[in-house]
Amino acid sequence: MTDRLSTKLAARLRKRHRGEKLFRLGGLGAILLAVSFLATLLVSIGVSGYTAFQQTTILLQINLPVDPVNAGYPGLVKKSLREAFPSVSSRRNKKELYRLVSSGAAWEIRNYLTDHPDQAGKTVTVTVTASDDVDMLINGKVSRLDPPQVRRLSDQQVAWIDQIRASGNLKIGFNTNFFFNGDSREPELAGIAAAMAGSFFSLIICLGLAFPLGIMAAIYLEEFASKTRLTSLIEVNINNLAAVPSIVFGLLGLAIFLNFFELPRSAPLVGGMVLALMTLPTIIITGRASLKAVPPSIREAALAIGASKVQSVFHHVLPLALPGVLTGTIIGMARAVGETAPLLMIGMVAFIVDVPKSILEPATALPVQVFLWADAPERAFEERTAATIIVLLVFLMAMNLIAVILRRKFEVRW
Amino acid sequence: MVAALFTGSLVAILVTVGIVLSLVFETFRFLQIVPLTEFLFNPQWSPQTAIRTDQVGASGVFGAIPLITGTLLISAIALAVAAPIGLFSAIYLAEYANSKTRAVVKPTLELLAGIPTVVYGFFAVLIIAPLLRDGGAWAGLSVSSESALAAGLVMGIMTIPFVSSTADDALIAVPLSLKEGALALGSTRSEAIRQIIIPAALPGITGGLLLAASRAIGETMIVVMAAGLAANLTLNPLEAVTTVTVQIVTLLTGDQEFDSAKTLAAFALGLLLFIVTLILNVIAQHIVKKYREQYD
């Protein structure tokens, strides 16, 4: 009797322990799954984007003109290519030959001449950007074994590239275009300088508005406000604002800033204002939390030796809470840098070639540039999109790192 | 001085008033052109108004039903991914992991929430959508390249930390005595978790799920990039659907006159989105708060 009972019990216990094991494995599996999602995301973007940081260039022998104004620079590029490949005669072949270098090559020669006016009239070696198709072949994004329609280069063009490479006139270097140019229809000339400037201006505006306002609100609510219906309304309101979809802030910006106040469309000023409204709740909430963490004894000590309430807050409580407030601000800013949807609403989604120099000029932002390029038909934009994301993520990581360091260094445990 | 500080907090109120006023005002103008019953109950959405008024389809049809079902479909897929993964992660972190693992894994999971959503959108287009299409072709299914499934899956990955963080907080906040009581009576850890700790933490967990749902409904960039534009009224996750946020973006980007029903419709959709997410947030906060009062 007892024997049968004990085997029954043992079986049940085994079953329960198996359940325990499975449950635990489930938890571990979920974490592994989530982490592997993160890894896949980062790795696939890294793999897809790192090639955009280098760019293929071709060295051309150019007979520089004496008169820099009336020189036909595109003609100079073509002439140089024809001289490098004298056997090419038919019109079609010539056209294919010209397509090896970027349409920006003429500008590069012009810039070279402006930088080296003493070289006018001489024959010099100038480095020009190769076309995106050549670049994709060199950096391995397309294979020479792909059919010509896929690699977008004819067998003849591939042979020419090999010839240039064998002669040592094909170089792979750091992609300066990507960091110093604005947007372009040609992938090999397109860069993120305009988007970075737009992001920078928007962020300055956002910080300049959200930080003081957020700190003021946090101090008022935490240190001065008495529990009235108005203050509890403000509290509920701030908590809800933090969860409003970002696109709704964009609609607000469109209706109030653009249509009512008639501020300029596509300007970083408006973008920064919208982002400020979005980050304000984050700053207020973290600001209040760090003010709350300062023990009452600090306030009471200040008041006891005769400081006014305002003095006790500004001379004693705020400096002690500042690291926490700054950490919250940086985290809020990091969110603002990556925000896209509200900027689409206020027209910061535009083809910007020139780097904006003020907060009123039309601009775009880094995440918007990602959105724009992700849609572009040329395959070479894919690696540039991924590279822009890498730049964006590096920025975000740097900001979060600063926040962590700040917190570690200045955090006071009471 | 105090008055100056007060104005700072008034700005927060002003923002809300601004949002409500601008949305309500434009929606009111929209409803003068398109009746409310059409907006809420017409199963067809085609906002493309013709240039000449005598052309076919001169006035668009503004029925939000396909957009709402599309939004709910994608959000449901997202939650179906995020809820189990997020919950199980939180349970493991709160109840099984040692403090070292926890210190590494928790911030790693939260990284998922820190990545800009436009990055997820690109990831969906670059990796997930082709993967699903090829996988579907292999299994003999036709998967649209802008399927609801791709957008929902990626959105689910994004919302994992929203679920796991709040669930983790809720699990940690359950008094140790409850768990110890269960263990002392001979239950295994998983039994203690399932029968004692989770029921005690349920309000917090539910609140987190609601917040994640509100995130998913209001999410814009992933769906703009990975979901479609065509307003299909379908529940098939392999087909392309569109969402409320996608339509707001398409209606308002590009040049257009500001008084047409088309642009005003975006504000009506915005108001709808604002109200729905607000309700979800209020319920979530209420549940979390009520729960807190039980144990503190």
HADDOCK unambig.tbl for C-alpha pairs under 7 A between the chains (distance, minus, plus):
assign (segid A and resid 20 and name CA) (segid B and resid 188 and name CA) 6.68 0.50 0.50
assign (segid A and resid 20 and name CA) (segid B and resid 189 and name CA) 6.88 0.50 0.50
assign (segid A and resid 20 and name CA) (segid B and resid 190 and name CA) 5.26 0.50 0.50
assign (segid A and resid 23 and name CA) (segid B and resid 190 and name CA) 6.43 0.50 0.50
assign (segid A and resid 24 and name CA) (segid B and resid 92 and name CA) 6.88 0.50 0.50
assign (segid A and resid 26 and name CA) (segid B and resid 88 and name CA) 6.62 0.50 0.50
assign (segid A and resid 27 and name CA) (segid B and resid 88 and name CA) 4.52 0.50 0.50
assign (segid A and resid 27 and name CA) (segid B and resid 89 and name CA) 5.27 0.50 0.50
assign (segid A and resid 27 and name CA) (segid B and resid 91 and name CA) 6.53 0.50 0.50
assign (segid A and resid 27 and name CA) (segid B and resid 92 and name CA) 4.85 0.50 0.50
assign (segid A and resid 28 and name CA) (segid B and resid 89 and name CA) 6.95 0.50 0.50
assign (segid A and resid 28 and name CA) (segid B and resid 92 and name CA) 6.46 0.50 0.50
assign (segid A and resid 30 and name CA) (segid B and resid 85 and name CA) 4.83 0.50 0.50
assign (segid A and resid 30 and name CA) (segid B and resid 88 and name CA) 5.82 0.50 0.50
assign (segid A and resid 30 and name CA) (segid B and resid 89 and name CA) 5.38 0.50 0.50
assign (segid A and resid 31 and name CA) (segid B and resid 89 and name CA) 5.02 0.50 0.50
assign (segid A and resid 35 and name CA) (segid B and resid 109 and name CA) 6.78 0.50 0.50
assign (segid A and resid 38 and name CA) (segid B and resid 112 and name CA) 6.62 0.50 0.50
assign (segid A and resid 41 and name CA) (segid B and resid 123 and name CA) 6.60 0.50 0.50
assign (segid A and resid 213 and name CA) (segid B and resid 8 and name CA) 4.92 0.50 0.50
assign (segid A and resid 214 and name CA) (segid B and resid 8 and name CA) 6.80 0.50 0.50
assign (segid A and resid 216 and name CA) (segid B and resid 5 and name CA) 4.79 0.50 0.50
assign (segid A and resid 216 and name CA) (segid B and resid 8 and name CA) 5.18 0.50 0.50
assign (segid A and resid 216 and name CA) (segid B and resid 9 and name CA) 7.00 0.50 0.50
assign (segid A and resid 217 and name CA) (segid B and resid 5 and name CA) 6.00 0.50 0.50
assign (segid A and resid 217 and name CA) (segid B and resid 6 and name CA) 6.51 0.50 0.50
assign (segid A and resid 217 and name CA) (segid B and resid 8 and name CA) 4.58 0.50 0.50
assign (segid A and resid 217 and name CA) (segid B and resid 9 and name CA) 4.08 0.50 0.50
assign (segid A and resid 220 and name CA) (segid B and resid 5 and name CA) 5.40 0.50 0.50
assign (segid A and resid 220 and name CA) (segid B and resid 6 and name CA) 5.88 0.50 0.50
assign (segid A and resid 234 and name CA) (segid B and resid 13 and name CA) 6.38 0.50 0.50
assign (segid A and resid 237 and name CA) (segid B and resid 13 and name CA) 6.81 0.50 0.50
assign (segid A and resid 238 and name CA) (segid B and resid 12 and name CA) 6.41 0.50 0.50
assign (segid A and resid 240 and name CA) (segid B and resid 278 and name CA) 6.94 0.50 0.50
assign (segid A and resid 240 and name CA) (segid B and resid 281 and name CA) 6.77 0.50 0.50
assign (segid A and resid 244 and name CA) (segid B and resid 274 and name CA) 6.82 0.50 0.50
assign (segid A and resid 244 and name CA) (segid B and resid 277 and name CA) 6.86 0.50 0.50
assign (segid A and resid 245 and name CA) (segid B and resid 218 and name CA) 4.89 0.50 0.50
assign (segid A and resid 245 and name CA) (segid B and resid 219 and name CA) 6.80 0.50 0.50
assign (segid A and resid 248 and name CA) (segid B and resid 270 and name CA) 6.20 0.50 0.50
assign (segid A and resid 252 and name CA) (segid B and resid 18 and name CA) 6.78 0.50 0.50
assign (segid A and resid 252 and name CA) (segid B and resid 19 and name CA) 5.33 0.50 0.50
assign (segid A and resid 252 and name CA) (segid B and resid 22 and name CA) 6.34 0.50 0.50
assign (segid A and resid 255 and name CA) (segid B and resid 22 and name CA) 5.94 0.50 0.50
assign (segid A and resid 256 and name CA) (segid B and resid 22 and name CA) 6.92 0.50 0.50
assign (segid A and resid 338 and name CA) (segid B and resid 116 and name CA) 4.80 0.50 0.50
assign (segid A and resid 339 and name CA) (segid B and resid 116 and name CA) 6.56 0.50 0.50
assign (segid A and resid 340 and name CA) (segid B and resid 118 and name CA) 6.88 0.50 0.50
assign (segid A and resid 341 and name CA) (segid B and resid 220 and name CA) 6.31 0.50 0.50
assign (segid A and resid 341 and name CA) (segid B and resid 221 and name CA) 6.28 0.50 0.50
assign (segid A and resid 344 and name CA) (segid B and resid 253 and name CA) 6.72 0.50 0.50
assign (segid A and resid 345 and name CA) (segid B and resid 249 and name CA) 6.86 0.50 0.50
assign (segid A and resid 345 and name CA) (segid B and resid 252 and name CA) 6.43 0.50 0.50
assign (segid A and resid 345 and name CA) (segid B and resid 253 and name CA) 6.56 0.50 0.50
assign (segid A and resid 347 and name CA) (segid B and resid 253 and name CA) 6.88 0.50 0.50
assign (segid A and resid 367 and name CA) (segid B and resid 118 and name CA) 6.48 0.50 0.50
assign (segid A and resid 371 and name CA) (segid B and resid 118 and name CA) 6.58 0.50 0.50
assign (segid A and resid 374 and name CA) (segid B and resid 122 and name CA) 6.53 0.50 0.50
assign (segid A and resid 389 and name CA) (segid B and resid 119 and name CA) 6.70 0.50 0.50
